[in-house]
Amino acid sequence: MREVNALIAKEIRLEWRQRNALNGMLLYLVSTIFVCYLSFRLKSNRLEPLTWNTLFWIIQLFTAVSAIAKSFTQERAGRLLYYYTLASPVGIILSKMIYNTVLMLGLSVLGFGIYAFVMGNPVGDVGMYLVAIVLGALGFAGTLTMVAGIASKAENSPTLMSVLSFPIILPMLLMLLKLSKNALDGLDWGSSSDEILTLLALNGIVWVLSLILFPFIWKS
């Protein structure tokens, strides 16, 4: 655990030194929401809840890709080799997944606040919607971090990352859309138990497989 804490602290220091990347993510998030406002809200002065929900998750998905794609590519091969001699592969992937989860939670909650303020808030059950955001952050962070690790071993890694992550992200995104739609409609929690359990299972599978498979990738 001490190793993981040290690696997470390293990720935070690295992000702080490269604040332009974080500023770029925030600019992307805010500008995308503003473009949606200009395209939809001003035109009809009304946005259907289903469209509102779909747009939000599209923004979150692309924000996650831009935020997590650099997990391994921002570090040079020599530095990765240095980490190879100091830390275990499980510690490295776990620290990156935890850090990216915290980063995605921050961006998602901030994005939801700005999006709801600018585009209106049709959510009937905010608590359930926040649960969907947390589960989405866990799923996106786990999936994209692992795929970024695989893609970093090949050339043209951004393209490879998009191709590899699509079949894993798609069922997760469909479940998130269903759960958040229930939150929009203000349905009781019992009607959303299947979606919540499915998302928990998907996240658990992704995280466990990442911890099992990454050591083999790291050694290659």
C-alpha positions as CSV (number, residue, x, y, z in Angstrom):
1,M,0.0,0.0,0.0
2,R,2.9,2.3,0.7
3,E,4.1,1.7,-2.8
4,V,0.7,2.6,-4.3
5,N,0.5,5.8,-2.2
6,A,4.0,6.8,-3.4
7,L,3.1,6.2,-7.0
8,I,-0.2,8.2,-6.6
9,A,1.8,11.1,-5.2
10,K,4.1,10.9,-8.2
11,E,1.1,11.1,-10.5
12,I,-0.2,14.2,-8.7
13,R,3.2,15.9,-8.9
14,L,3.6,15.0,-12.5
15,E,0.1,16.4,-13.3
16,W,0.9,19.6,-11.3
17,R,4.1,20.1,-13.3
18,Q,2.2,19.8,-16.5
19,R,-0.7,22.0,-15.6
20,N,-1.3,22.9,-19.3
21,A,-2.7,19.4,-19.8
22,L,-5.2,19.8,-16.9
23,N,-6.1,23.3,-18.1
24,G,-6.6,21.8,-21.6
25,M,-9.1,19.3,-20.2
26,L,-11.0,21.9,-18.3
27,L,-11.1,24.1,-21.4
28,Y,-12.3,21.2,-23.5
29,L,-15.1,20.4,-21.0
30,V,-16.3,24.0,-20.7
31,S,-16.1,24.8,-24.4
32,T,-18.0,21.6,-25.4
33,I,-20.8,22.4,-23.0
34,F,-20.9,26.0,-24.3
35,V,-21.1,24.7,-27.9
36,C,-24.0,22.4,-26.9
37,Y,-25.7,25.4,-25.3
38,L,-25.3,27.4,-28.5
39,S,-26.4,24.5,-30.7
40,F,-29.5,23.4,-28.7
41,R,-30.6,25.7,-25.9
42,L,-30.5,29.0,-27.8
43,K,-32.2,27.5,-30.9
44,S,-35.3,26.0,-29.3
45,N,-35.1,27.4,-25.7
46,R,-35.9,23.8,-24.7
47,L,-33.9,20.6,-24.6
48,E,-35.6,17.2,-24.3
49,P,-34.4,15.2,-21.2
50,L,-33.3,12.3,-23.3
51,T,-31.2,14.5,-25.5
52,W,-29.8,16.3,-22.4
53,N,-28.8,12.9,-20.9
54,T,-27.2,11.6,-24.1
55,L,-25.2,14.8,-24.7
56,F,-23.9,14.7,-21.1
57,W,-22.5,11.2,-21.4
58,I,-21.0,11.9,-24.8
59,I,-19.2,14.8,-23.3
60,Q,-18.1,12.7,-20.3
61,L,-16.8,9.9,-22.6
62,F,-14.6,12.1,-24.8
63,T,-13.4,14.0,-21.7
64,A,-12.3,10.7,-20.2
65,V,-10.5,9.6,-23.4
66,S,-8.6,12.9,-23.6
67,A,-7.8,12.8,-19.8
68,I,-6.7,9.2,-19.6
69,A,-5.0,8.7,-23.0
70,K,-1.8,10.3,-21.7
71,S,-1.5,7.9,-18.7
72,F,1.5,6.2,-20.2
73,T,2.4,8.2,-23.3
74,Q,3.4,11.3,-21.2
75,E,6.3,9.3,-19.7
76,R,9.4,8.4,-21.6
77,A,10.6,4.9,-22.2
78,G,13.6,5.5,-19.9
79,R,11.4,6.6,-17.1
80,L,9.2,3.6,-17.5
81,L,12.2,1.3,-17.4
82,Y,13.3,3.1,-14.2
83,Y,9.8,2.4,-12.7
84,Y,10.2,-1.2,-13.8
85,T,13.2,-1.6,-11.5
86,L,11.5,0.1,-8.5
87,A,7.9,-0.8,-8.4
88,S,5.7,-3.8,-9.1
89,P,3.4,-3.7,-12.2
90,V,0.3,-4.2,-10.0
91,G,1.3,-1.2,-7.9
92,I,1.8,0.9,-11.1
93,I,-1.5,0.0,-12.8
94,L,-3.4,0.3,-9.5
95,S,-2.0,3.7,-8.7
96,K,-2.8,5.0,-12.2
97,M,-6.3,3.6,-12.1
98,I,-7.0,5.2,-8.7
99,Y,-5.5,8.5,-9.8
100,N,-7.5,8.5,-13.0
101,T,-10.7,7.6,-11.1
102,V,-10.2,10.6,-8.8
103,L,-9.5,12.8,-11.8
104,M,-12.6,11.6,-13.6
105,L,-14.7,12.0,-10.5
106,G,-13.6,15.7,-10.3
107,L,-14.1,16.4,-14.0
108,S,-17.5,14.5,-14.0
109,V,-18.9,16.3,-11.0
110,L,-17.6,19.7,-12.3
111,G,-19.0,18.9,-15.7
112,F,-22.4,18.0,-14.3
113,G,-22.6,21.2,-12.3
114,I,-21.7,23.4,-15.3
115,Y,-23.8,21.4,-17.7
116,A,-26.9,21.5,-15.3
117,F,-26.4,25.3,-14.8
118,V,-26.0,26.1,-18.4
119,M,-28.4,23.6,-20.0
120,G,-31.0,23.3,-17.2
121,N,-31.4,20.4,-14.8
122,P,-34.2,18.0,-15.7
123,V,-32.9,15.3,-13.3
124,G,-35.7,13.9,-11.0
125,D,-33.3,12.1,-8.6
126,V,-30.0,13.8,-8.3
127,G,-28.7,11.2,-5.9
128,M,-29.2,8.4,-8.4
129,Y,-27.6,10.5,-11.1
130,L,-24.5,11.1,-9.0
131,V,-24.3,7.3,-8.4
132,A,-24.3,6.9,-12.2
133,I,-21.5,9.5,-12.5
134,V,-19.4,7.7,-9.8
135,L,-19.9,4.3,-11.5
136,G,-19.1,5.9,-14.9
137,A,-15.9,7.4,-13.5
138,L,-14.8,4.0,-12.1
139,G,-15.6,2.2,-15.3
140,F,-14.0,4.8,-17.7
141,A,-10.9,5.1,-15.5
142,G,-10.4,1.3,-15.2
143,T,-11.1,0.5,-18.9
144,L,-9.2,3.4,-20.5
145,T,-6.2,3.1,-18.2
146,M,-5.7,-0.5,-19.0
147,V,-6.2,0.1,-22.7
148,A,-3.8,3.0,-22.6
149,G,-1.2,0.7,-21.1
150,I,-1.7,-1.8,-24.0
151,A,-1.7,0.9,-26.6
152,S,1.5,2.5,-25.3
153,K,3.4,-0.6,-26.4
154,A,2.5,0.1,-30.0
155,E,2.9,2.9,-32.5
156,N,-0.1,5.2,-33.1
157,S,-1.4,4.5,-29.7
158,P,-4.3,7.0,-29.6
159,T,-5.9,5.2,-32.6
160,L,-5.3,1.8,-31.1
161,M,-6.7,3.0,-27.8
162,S,-9.9,4.1,-29.4
163,V,-10.3,0.8,-31.2
164,L,-9.6,-1.4,-28.2
165,S,-11.7,0.5,-25.7
166,F,-14.9,0.7,-27.9
167,P,-16.2,-2.9,-27.3
168,I,-15.6,-2.6,-23.5
169,I,-17.0,1.0,-23.1
170,L,-20.1,0.4,-25.2
171,P,-22.0,-1.9,-22.9
172,M,-20.9,0.2,-19.9
173,L,-22.2,3.3,-21.6
174,L,-25.5,1.7,-22.5
175,M,-26.0,0.8,-18.8
176,L,-25.1,4.3,-17.7
177,L,-27.6,5.7,-20.1
178,K,-30.3,3.5,-18.7
179,L,-29.5,4.2,-15.1
180,S,-29.3,8.0,-15.7
181,K,-32.6,7.9,-17.6
182,N,-34.2,6.3,-14.5
183,A,-32.7,9.2,-12.5
184,L,-34.1,11.7,-15.0
185,D,-37.6,10.1,-14.6
186,G,-37.3,10.1,-10.8
187,L,-38.0,6.4,-10.5
188,D,-37.4,4.6,-7.3
189,W,-34.1,2.9,-6.5
190,G,-35.5,-0.6,-6.8
191,S,-36.3,-0.2,-10.5
192,S,-32.6,0.7,-11.1
193,S,-31.0,-2.1,-9.0
194,D,-30.3,-4.3,-12.1
195,E,-28.4,-1.4,-13.8
196,I,-26.4,-0.6,-10.7
197,L,-25.5,-4.3,-10.1
198,T,-24.5,-4.7,-13.8
199,L,-22.3,-1.6,-13.7
200,L,-20.7,-2.8,-10.4
201,A,-20.0,-6.2,-12.0
202,L,-18.6,-4.7,-15.1
203,N,-16.3,-2.3,-13.1
204,G,-15.2,-5.2,-10.9
205,I,-14.4,-7.4,-13.9
206,V,-12.4,-4.6,-15.6
207,W,-10.4,-3.7,-12.5
208,V,-9.6,-7.4,-11.6
209,L,-8.6,-8.2,-15.1
210,S,-6.4,-5.1,-15.3
211,L,-4.6,-6.2,-12.2
212,I,-4.1,-9.7,-13.5
213,L,-3.2,-8.9,-17.1
214,F,-1.1,-5.7,-16.8
215,P,2.0,-7.5,-15.3
216,F,2.3,-9.5,-18.5
217,I,2.1,-6.4,-20.6
218,W,4.5,-4.6,-18.4
219,K,7.1,-7.3,-18.8
220,S,6.9,-7.2,-22.6
